[in-house]
Amino acid sequence: MADTTTDPAAPKNVLGGPLEDCSHDPKTGFFRDGCCRTDDHDEGRHVICTRVTEEFLAFSRSVGNDLSTPRREFGFQGLRPGDCWCICALRWREALEAGVAPPVRLMATHEAALRYVTLEDLTLRAIDVD
């Protein structure tokens, strides 16, 4: 990954700073590089770094995206409550509307998330701010 301290093209987080990694265990991100980076190929916009909860995992399963069942053929071990994971911006908004949005790591959430959700909603659920 590029040196974000000197590269103006480096991805930014929702606060305008360098985009931090979300998780390497499990390895997350559209590119499976641990970061919630995105590009035009990422139709789901996997840009919000969350710490998943049991409630969110159950909600996601109920709307057709089972994130807790291992899928060995894809090298996916399945998520457990407490794991950090880059989720789709619209799925997080859906979960917010359903009252089960998981907590967010702002420093690891890509600025593209702001096209779909407000900074206020993200901040109210932030786990990495003072």
C-alpha positions as CSV (number, residue, x, y, z in Angstrom):
1,M,0.0,0.0,0.0
2,A,1.2,3.5,-0.7
3,D,2.7,5.8,1.9
4,T,-0.4,7.8,2.9
5,T,1.6,10.5,4.6
6,T,2.9,11.8,1.2
7,D,0.6,10.3,-1.4
8,P,-2.3,12.8,-2.1
9,A,-4.1,10.0,-4.1
10,A,-4.0,7.6,-1.1
11,P,-7.5,6.6,0.1
12,K,-9.0,8.8,2.9
13,N,-11.3,8.0,5.7
14,V,-14.6,9.7,6.5
15,L,-12.7,12.2,8.7
16,G,-10.4,13.2,5.9
17,G,-7.3,11.4,7.2
18,P,-5.4,8.4,5.9
19,L,-7.6,5.3,5.6
20,E,-6.5,2.8,8.3
21,D,-6.7,-1.0,7.9
22,C,-9.9,-2.6,9.2
23,S,-8.9,-6.2,9.8
24,H,-6.3,-8.8,8.8
25,D,-7.8,-11.5,11.0
26,P,-10.2,-12.2,9.4
27,K,-8.8,-10.6,6.2
28,T,-11.5,-8.1,5.0
29,G,-12.1,-5.6,2.2
30,F,-13.3,-5.9,-1.4
31,F,-9.7,-6.5,-2.3
32,R,-9.1,-8.8,0.7
33,D,-6.1,-6.6,1.7
34,G,-7.5,-5.8,5.2
35,C,-8.7,-2.3,4.1
36,C,-12.1,-0.9,3.1
37,R,-10.7,0.5,-0.2
38,T,-13.0,0.6,-3.2
39,D,-13.1,1.2,-6.9
40,D,-15.6,1.0,-9.8
41,H,-15.6,-2.8,-9.7
42,D,-16.9,-2.8,-6.1
43,E,-20.6,-2.5,-6.9
44,G,-21.5,-3.1,-3.2
45,R,-19.2,-0.4,-1.9
46,H,-17.6,-2.4,0.9
47,V,-16.5,0.8,2.6
48,I,-17.7,0.8,6.2
49,C,-15.4,-0.8,8.8
50,T,-17.6,-2.3,11.5
51,R,-17.2,-4.5,14.5
52,V,-20.0,-7.0,13.8
53,T,-22.5,-7.9,16.5
54,E,-24.7,-11.0,16.9
55,E,-27.8,-8.8,16.1
56,F,-26.2,-7.5,12.8
57,L,-25.1,-11.0,11.8
58,A,-28.7,-12.3,12.3
59,F,-30.1,-9.3,10.4
60,S,-27.7,-9.8,7.5
61,R,-28.5,-13.5,7.3
62,S,-32.3,-12.6,7.3
63,V,-31.8,-10.4,4.3
64,G,-29.8,-13.0,2.3
65,N,-26.2,-12.4,3.2
66,D,-25.0,-15.0,5.7
67,L,-21.7,-13.7,7.0
68,S,-21.4,-16.2,9.9
69,T,-21.4,-19.5,8.0
70,P,-17.9,-20.6,6.9
71,R,-17.5,-20.9,3.1
72,R,-14.3,-22.9,2.8
73,E,-14.4,-22.9,-1.0
74,F,-13.9,-19.1,-0.9
75,G,-11.4,-19.2,2.0
76,F,-14.0,-17.6,4.3
77,Q,-14.0,-18.7,7.9
78,G,-17.3,-17.0,8.8
79,L,-17.6,-14.0,11.1
80,R,-18.2,-14.0,14.9
81,P,-19.4,-11.2,17.0
82,G,-16.5,-8.8,17.7
83,D,-14.8,-9.4,14.3
84,C,-14.1,-6.3,12.3
85,W,-15.3,-6.4,8.7
86,C,-15.8,-4.0,5.7
87,I,-19.5,-4.1,4.9
88,C,-21.5,-2.5,2.1
89,A,-22.6,1.0,2.8
90,L,-26.2,0.4,1.8
91,R,-26.4,-2.8,4.1
92,W,-25.1,-0.7,7.0
93,R,-27.8,1.9,6.2
94,E,-30.4,-0.9,6.1
95,A,-29.2,-2.2,9.4
96,L,-29.3,1.4,10.9
97,E,-33.0,1.7,9.8
98,A,-33.7,-1.7,11.4
99,G,-32.0,-0.6,14.6
100,V,-29.1,-3.1,14.4
101,A,-26.3,-1.2,12.8
102,P,-23.0,-2.5,14.1
103,P,-20.4,-0.1,15.6
104,V,-18.1,1.7,13.2
105,R,-14.3,2.4,13.1
106,L,-14.3,5.8,11.5
107,M,-10.5,5.9,10.8
108,A,-10.9,2.7,8.8
109,T,-14.1,3.7,7.0
110,H,-13.6,5.0,3.4
111,E,-14.8,8.5,2.6
112,A,-17.0,7.0,-0.1
113,A,-19.4,5.9,2.7
114,L,-20.5,9.5,2.9
115,R,-22.3,9.1,-0.4
116,Y,-24.7,6.7,1.3
117,V,-24.8,7.6,5.0
118,T,-24.2,10.7,7.1
119,L,-21.1,11.4,9.1
120,E,-23.4,12.1,12.0
121,D,-24.9,8.6,11.9
122,L,-21.5,7.0,11.6
123,T,-20.1,9.1,14.5
124,L,-23.0,8.2,16.8
125,R,-21.9,4.6,16.4
126,A,-18.1,5.2,16.3
127,I,-15.9,3.1,18.5
128,D,-12.6,4.9,17.7
129,V,-13.2,8.5,18.7
130,D,-12.6,10.2,22.0
